[in-house]
Amino acid sequence: MTFARTVMQNIETIAPPSLAEPWDNCGLQAGDPSARTSRVLVALTPLPEVFDEAEEKEADFLLFHHPLIFGGLESVDISSYPGGLLARAIRSGLTVYAAHTSYDAAPGGVSVALAETLRLEGPLKVVAPRGGLRKLVVFVPEDDVEAVADALSEAGAGEIGDYTRCTFRTPGTGTFLGGEGSKPHLGEKGRLERVAEVRLETVVPEHLARKAAAAVIATHPYEETALDIHPLHGHPEGCGYGRVGTLTHSMTPEELRGHVSERLGFPARLVADPEPGRRVERIAVLGGSGGSFIREVAATGAEAYVTGDLDYHDALLAESLGLTAIDAGHAATELPCLEPFARRLAERMDVPVEVSRARR
């Protein structure tokens, strides 16, 4: 038996809520976390046809990329969008969850799927990093250092670039005086003890800090764990918007437009072409609405930019910065992310997870 809260917890390991923008509304949109879940349907946008499909397939958990409730909700008018779908979800006992910017900025998220669909070669560089870093410090008896280090690594701590299990260890002496109700792992209560300990330090993404701390406490032999978590400057590896990669061979802007259209299955528009006829190879992609990231894309050294929702002034800015720009559509650039999301979620649970046939 699987409950909705378990599905939500597994979603949040893939798309951590702490990566979401403050203005966004990721998370539970409707439903009861304690409800049973028998089938998950993954879709881009809350639409009537997705709810019809859920009824047809007996799916009781709807995972959307775009939130059903967005920008505040002062009243629920069930005669129009989104109130009608919200009322339908409640009447039908559905759980509705949204992973929007939390999945946009996640490692392996929206733009990674887009880059892979367009067959860009890596390593893929993040265009606009997001998320925070933390330094975790814990004091451990010498004999237990490796067990705690193993627990931290399994929780996702200690990763720097292509390196894992990165720690720094400083030997020292820990002191403690156990009270009447204490049960010290080493020494005796009521006596000041001096124990050889190691200060174990590592880095951890902010969205994994709580998990890492819990892993330490579960593994540490002491009744009370001396543990500190400090903010650091920088961003976790692989977290943020957009990716930059390389085509297998250079293309003209018009050839790139055709390639994008073919791979996504939707017509794409060439909206900025600062040097007609030139060949481009280093390509930036960003799923969804990417007009606000043009300057950051240009700063990466990309020669072309593929995204959605580029308006007239976005195109002028891209052209002035020497960027070839292709508007491939909002939905078209996000749809590729649904299959990998569903696959990763299914790997974590014994519940069927299926992608909706809706294409918008």
Secondary structure, DSSP 8 states (H G I E B T S, - for coil): -EEHHHHHHHHHHHS-GGGS-TT---EEEES-TTSEES-EEEESS--HHHHHHHHHHT--EEEESS-SS-S--S---TTSTTHHHHHHHHHHT-EEEE-SHHHHSSTT-HHHHHHHHTT-EEEEEEEEE---EEEEEEEEEGGGHHHHHHHHHHTT-S-BTTB-S--EEEEEEEEEE--TT---SSS-TTSEEEEEEEEEEEEEEGGGHHHHHHHHHHH--SSS--EEEEEESS--TT-EEEEEEEEEEEE-HHHHHHHHHHHHTS--EEEE-SSTT--EEEEEEEEEE-GGGHHHHHHTT-SEEEEE---HHHHHHHHHTT-EEEE--HHHHHGGGHHHHHHHHHHT-SS-EEE-S---
